[in-house]
Amino acid sequence: MSNRNKNYADVLSDITKDYIETLKSEITRLRVEKAQLINKQHEILGQLDLAREQRDKYYQMTEKLEKKISVLEEQNEGL
């Protein structure tokens, strides 16, 4: 009977060790995935900043063009 209990304890110990190793592997995998997501987030935020800069330049160019059009229209009316 004690031999059977010892085997059970060994089996239980092995299962527990395997489970702990599985959990460690899963934690490592999740940490790597988290790091990848953080990197992707930084990349996307960088792209967003560039897009905002381009939008601002577009608005500035549009404003300049509208002013030039106004000046040309005023000159045209004076003729």
HUKA-V564338 format. One record per residue. N is the residue number from 1. OMEGA is omega in whole degrees, -180 to 180 (none if undefined). BURIAL is + if it has 9 or more other ideal C-beta (glycine too) atoms within 8 Angstrom, else -. Layout:
n	omega	burial
N	OMEGA	BURIAL
N	OMEGA	BURIAL
This chain:
n	omega	burial
1	180	-
2	177	-
3	179	-
4	179	-
5	179	-
6	177	-
7	178	-
8	179	-
9	178	-
10	179	-
11	179	-
12	178	-
13	179	-
14	180	-
15	179	-
16	179	-
17	178	-
18	-179	-
19	178	-
20	178	-
21	177	-
22	178	-
23	178	-
24	179	-
25	180	-
26	177	-
27	179	-
28	179	-
29	-180	-
30	177	-
31	178	-
32	179	-
33	178	-
34	179	-
35	179	-
36	179	-
37	177	-
38	177	-
39	179	-
40	178	-
41	179	-
42	178	-
43	-179	-
44	179	-
45	176	-
46	178	-
47	178	-
48	177	-
49	178	-
50	179	-
51	178	-
52	179	-
53	179	-
54	178	-
55	180	-
56	177	-
57	179	-
58	179	-
59	179	-
60	179	-
61	180	-
62	179	-
63	178	-
64	179	-
65	179	-
66	178	-
67	179	-
68	179	-
69	179	-
70	-180	-
71	-180	-
72	179	-
73	178	-
74	178	-
75	-179	-
76	179	-
77	-180	-
78	-178	-
79	none	-
